[in-house]
Amino acid sequence: MKRYLYLLPNFLLGLSLLAMPEQLIAQKTPEVTLEKVAEKCKGLARDKRVVVKVARFNVSTKSAQANSTFGDELATMLTSAIQQTNCFRVMEMNRNVGDATGEMAFAQDGFTDGSGPSAGKMVGAQLVVTGEVTDFSEGNKSTQVGGFNFGGNTATLGFTLKLLNPQTGELLFSRDINMKGNSSGFRGMKLGGANGLAIGGSTENRAVQDAVQKAIIKSVEIMADAKDQIEMPEPMKPKEIKRYTAQNCQMLRNGSPKVIILVTEATTAGTARDNTTTDLNRREREIALREREANVGLASEVVKGIFGGRNRETKKEESASRQTASSAVFKPVVIEQSATETELIRQFVEAGFRVVDPKIYGKMRQIADSSADLAAMASLGLKMGANIIVTGQTISERTNSQGGMVSCRARLEIRAIATEDGSILATNAVAGGGIDVSEAIANKIAIRNASENMTQYLLERLCAMNMQFASVAGGSKPAAIRAAAPVASVPAANITDIAIGNINYAKLTALADLLKKNAKVKAVQKNLKGTDGTLHIEHLGSTDELIDALSRNPTAKFDVAAVEEGKASIKMN
């Protein structure tokens, strides 16, 4: 008993020596918590938060104690910690997206009443967070005083935190984070699951947990401070579809040109295994061979349809023979099933173009499938009275599958040709993706998205051209008159805004109808607020000529208050 009483002063001295540095450190460096970090973003609206996604943490240290799953654990913990601060909108990591896509597949399989999530609505990240573990140690270290061990285990963790622009791959921010942990310092959340964080197969190590907790919280604090200091990428916005009519399409103002749309299409037919396991050179040779076989087969079918189906004994050679896993990587698509032509035709018709039914021009399809002779297609299109031929090729291929959903990628190459001389009016190549529980439908969605992008490009290009077709204007030949600048036959339109006082809706409508009867007026838009109205008029000639022509109509009774080029002000009597 006396022996233990003799050791008591040394024991108390050891405790005081160990406690003193921690107290001093605590006074100099206040403890940072997730709650304190969250205070920095208090009141930040959700739509103002930066969208982030934690991608991965690589383990580059040679320490045998840091196993291969350590990086995944850090990424999971950082994702959870960032979300708790409400400083960012946090997206799920890619490796766990299958949980969401699985629910999409569940809905698409028909298990729900239509209320399930739809594919293609996920939000893209503005920032991608990655890390590189450069230092890790859970070595034992303690202090011995009077025969007793104090201090417990210590651990160190060091990693490089990186913030990337996912659109450009640019490294926007980087910071080295190094933390030490002590088994007596771990106080809070249990990281890495119910049994703690297991490193290198070891059991729970509170010193490691302390170091990891400090490093994660420090990372979140740094990100919260840095978000207002670095140049953030713009948020991903939904694609905007511009609608074209005669109001905003120069080509349609002089009539409705006739268009032939001729696009060959091929999709994968359940051959994803071939697409991934066949060596690249062999696959390229097989694709080229299948495309030639498909073109020849499709052309022969068109010829048979035109000339009465002769040589019927050859009918046994069907396209099904090209759809096996060993012989057909891509499956040709017949006219009625062409998603490319369907989307292009829809948007061209809605804009105001006249589109010829694809089933009518079988001979042109034969040329497109075999030789792709632009001059021959232009000549045939001219004979059919078409002004423009839109031709090209679409290929869609399965790329991935996750959580019961299949993703596909389509590429579309297009040329718009003037039948007058075979000149190319526009050309481009675009791509689009699609996802669905069915590979066939995913292919169609990818093609539709690519076709939608292509149609926007084509209409923008064609509608900006100052072209007049003789056949559209009433002539016998479909020759096109093109000009980079306004010419005498197609004078440039002017815009005049007329402010009208003392008017109601009926009078404003009657006035707009009078203007529309003027041969020089191309379009009229009206607005009414109270007793004040506005007419936005697109017309030929000057503003003075427009007002003068309107004043000569006996049904339009008004006083002119002011007139200048592009503007006028009148008051109804």
Phi, psi and omega in degrees: 000319178297326181297319181289326177294329179292326181278345185300315178301319179297322180297314179294323178298318180297319179297319181292323179293322181285327183283330186299310181299321180296322179294318179296318180296319180298326179289325183278323185235099179299144182292134178263130178236165177297328179296320179291324176295320180297331179298331180293337183248017182298130179084000180287120182297150184298320182286353177261355181279145178285136180274121183234158175217129176275120185273302187192165169233115175278147177252103182258350178291147181272007180297128180290346183280340180266104183277180187291338181271354182299318180298320178296322178297316179298317180298319179295316181294320180294321177301314180295317182294318179298318182295327183289342183275341184062021175272341185222159166266120190254125176267150178294149178293151185302324184290346180251004182296338179304334178296320180283315181294331176297322178291324175298315179297322179300318180290318182290335177287354176094013182280345181249174181269020181100000183267003182286168180291146178260151182284156176083015183248003183292150182271135177276148183280142171277327180231139173249126182259125176229168179211160179226110180285117184251344182210132176205133178205136174239034182298152180275136177207131180212166179250133181254123178228121177060033178085001179249146177265130180234154174103329178068194180287151173235153179216153177234145177219129177224133176210161177259121178268130183232140174243122186245148169276112185291341181280326184245344185078006182289137175278109184273332185202142178212139180210135176274130181238124180229126183225147173248141180236153180229144182298335179270355183265344182287124186234344193236239189297145177269115184264145174088021175108179186293334182260014181082180181272116180264120181249126176059029177083003181281171178277186182303133180233106185292332177294318177296317180298322178296315180295317180295316180300315179297318182293320180294313180296320177298321179297316180295319178299316179297318180296319179296323179286327186278340188297333179266000184251340181257158181280104185281141172296153178293145177299148176293125182250148176300148180294131179265129180257118179271131179264135182248137174219185177297340180292324184237014179238109183301322184294331183273353184287339181255015181136191182240101181297150178268133186236138170250126180249119187223097184231120175283150186219140176217142180227162175292148182236065179067034183242036181298329180297317179296324184291342183249335185258341180283139178296155190299313183297315180296320180296319179297319179295319181294320179298314180299317180295316181295322179296318178296316179297319180295317180297315180297315180297317180293320179297318180296325178294320178295317179299317179299321179294326181284318188257024170090010175068050178288167179055054183295342180295344179272003183294340182294343179276088184260164182293343181298332180292343181264006186254011177282160182295336183268342187238346185224110175277320181241143182252121176297149183247132180285169187303311186295341184254009184282106179291329180297306182296323179300314181290317179297315180299316182303311184287326177293319179295316180297329179287333180123004177281153172265122184246131179282140177299126183302334183289346182282325187256063180297324182293322178294324178295324177298318179294318181296323182286334186256290189260341184055042180281106184295321181296319179295318179295319179298319180296315179294320178297323178296319179295331180273002178083012180279146177264327183223139172244126175254115185225155179171200185216143176234135174229130178236138186223143175292136183243327186197166173214139182203132176058034179084358180253143179251132178250143180228159181228129182243145175236132183234126177243129189225148168228138172254122188242136173278126182290341180302312185222006180076011180285149181273122180272327180201148176208145182193164174227128181228167179224160178204155181245160178210151181221139178194165177290337178257132179295321181297317180288323176300320175300315181295321179295318178299317179294318179297317179295319177294320180293324178296317177297319181293319181297321177300317179295312183297314181294322177298317180291311184292320182289341178277349182275138177269085184236142175229128181259131182298321181294328179288324182281355177115000179282176182267343182247142182274038180285145181254138176253112184249146178209137178288331179236164180301140178242174186297323182286337179230078183293154181289141179277148177248162180241131176229133175253122180251118175271129187236127177255160178057056184221152174243182186294320182296316180293322180296319179294318179297321179294320178295322179294323177298317180295323181295336178285345177288127183297336181273352181267125182264324182203148179223130174238136184240148176221143182224132175222107184068236178256011178248131180235166178221137174244123176258112192241130173255121190208169172263152181088189185266168177294321180298319178294324180294313180294322180296317179295324180290322182291337181282349177280123185293339181278345180261103182251114183202163174249137180272122179268323181200146177218129169213163185300118179094348181217149175205155179225126180227162177228126182287144178274000000 
